[in-house]
């Protein structure tokens, strides 16, 4: 689960991490009032669950309350990567002397939290990792022992040469780790961690992603979910027990099982295509689930073909086939659909689908190639 920057900063403040003073606004009037209360130049920041806000014009400096109102009126209602901005954070503008990066993730390889720090802050850390990986220092943390004070100091000295600055940074790193553990986060990030002109160390930006598996015991965190800020397809998928992540391609994928879904996307990429999504209908799928999956795919205007790749173990192929027929009856579907069904009740499934115009294939490779071919044709 993603939360907004202002919510992440609330969690930071709970741990004692210094953040710029500011409040949330949903109207230009509120933005102007907040700027007036702060009594100094402010930064107005769009609150959406995507990166690239600055490049999209979603982060602007305002020198006075009147300008804050003008800036907020332009940002509120704008669309950034398909998401409409409904709230802005109005916070004091900070005099920045230097920028660094601090982040914590769960590393799948070591199965432990990994803290990453870099003196290259304020930019996309993925770009730093790609172009200058030596500029990122990583430390694997034993979850039973936690982050020791000496480790926090070790990380801080990777960022700053000055002892006083490093001491402040070490404290923030320790508190960031505490916030990460407290909310069952999968990611916690400060980018940038800045040193001000007065030598103060402040978390200028904040990002936290929550592990959905921990939400059952974090009801106050789950209450932070902003459905309006999430992609409609992801909301619908969650409501129907599906796992869905929208991508940028044009071949829609409906698969059962995360491993098979990843393999399907890899095949599409290897064959020269681009998957439009990750969509796992799960190990036990009813016809209604399949219909919901089709509704999600059809809501994505980039999708030009659909590839059903089903291995019937727990999932029954005939249930999937019934779902496809139900979707065809309930919705106007103009997209070509390629189907590969194998496993439990596959013969029954083929019989169900035999009277349709759907394209059946015998292998994953053939299915990927056919879906890519059809996606490139005009419809």
Buried (B, 14 or more C-beta within 10 A) or exposed (E): BBBBBBBBBBBBBEBEBBBBEBBBBBBBEBBBBBBBEBEEBBBBBBBBBBBEBEEBEBBBEBEBBEBBBBBBBBBBEBEBEEBEBBBBBBBBBBEBEBBBBBBBBBBEEEEEBBBBBBBBBBEEBEEBBEEEEEBBBBBEBEEEEEBEEEBBBBBBBBBBEEEEBBBBBBBBBBBBBBBBBBBBBBBBBBBBBBBBEEEBBBBBBBBBBBBEEBBEEBEEBBEBBBEEBBBBBBBBBBEBBBBBBBBEBBBBBBBBBEEBBBBBBEBBBEBEBBBBBBBBBBEEBBBBBBBBBBBBBBEBEBBBBBBBBBBBEEBBBBBBBBBBBBBBEEEEBEBBBBBBBBBBBBEBBBEBBEEBEBBBBEEBEBBBBBBBBBBEEEE
